[in-house]
């Protein structure tokens, strides 16, 4: 069977927060100031447009990656078959980093609401725009305790003490350590930002779900070591498979 991206799985798996679908299956959102509405059965435009082709990562061989990951174990083979179609978006670095700082101890619905307030129908705000809003303004938008973390991140990027081009160029361990110098960024947020904002597919974000998955299904093995350069994709497959099948109520996810 030919491989094809699954828009619903890709856009609603927690890697991006500015996409919504209506009852007809029309997905609408924006990235880097560009608006898009697209359906699963009409992908030709995003495949042919250079910006959206890159954004949806059509030039990566996901079919080959699925085959390679399926060889790791029978569990991974099932996860690959079930989760097929998830792709890792090429998002704006700043937006992804800031979004995952907002995401900590938060749910997807609330993350989307906060980011919608920040964007106010337009582009994701620059570091300078967030500094102008200030800590009190961020708190008023519902960021809660994350307000000072987002403000500190914006200040660091604005001042150049956190250079996102430098983060992109560093070995992944050094990049993670550099991100963690920002208040409020720990291992999970750093790995999410690196995977979804810098396309560092060797990252393997660990939240409570993934800790449970790795304990129950892989004897607590290190995901980065087990899955190597495809660790981030493996994480997405396992997360979706576990939520829908392994830990779902009877009959869910079928």
Phi, psi and omega in degrees: 000136179294146179277142175214143175300144172253108185299316183299314181292323183286318187270349184237025184259005177095011177264341179218151191234014183240027180239137176224155178240143175268184185291346180266358181088016176274118179267130181230141179183190178211154178213132179052038178080002180257134179266148178209140168232131187208148175247159179300326183269011179218069185265358187302321184295313183289338176283331185265336180279125185303318182296308184287330176299317178290317182302315181274002171063044183288345183269000173270140183274085180290330178298315178293321179297319177300315181297320181292315180294326181298338180282347185294316181193162175301324177297316181293327177298318177294318180296319179296317181295320183285322188263005183311136178110346176285130176235154181267116184290152172263086184270164173298132185300311183297313181299315181295316181299311181296320181297322182281338168294319178294331188287341188295136183051045185219162175252161188299319180301316182287324176301314180298321180295315179298314182293325176298320177295318180298319184278331178051043177084356182242209181289160175296134186294142178288166174305320181295322179294322179291324177296324179291323177298319177081167183298316181296319178294321177294319177299320180294337178276002175098014182286340180062220183297345181284350185302315183287331177293315179295319179297316180296319178298314179299319179296316182296318180291318179299318182282344180089003177286343169237105182260116185291333174293323177294317178304317182295331186270345186280154167306149191300324178295318178292322178297319178298315180297322180293316178297326183286354174284348178275136178305132175089358178254116175250196184300314184295311180297319179298315181293321176298315180297318181292320180290311189266344179251335181241003178055038176273088189288356175278356178279152183221081183302136183242107170252189183297325179295312184289328174297320178293316179301311183292328177288314186282325189251343184226022175053039177062027177289158180283117183299323180294320180288322184290319187254352173059225185293351178252018185301318182296320177292319176301319180299317179295317178298313182293320180299312181294315180297315182295315181295322185274331188238301189295314184249011181280154173301156182306125178094345181284150175080004181268000000 
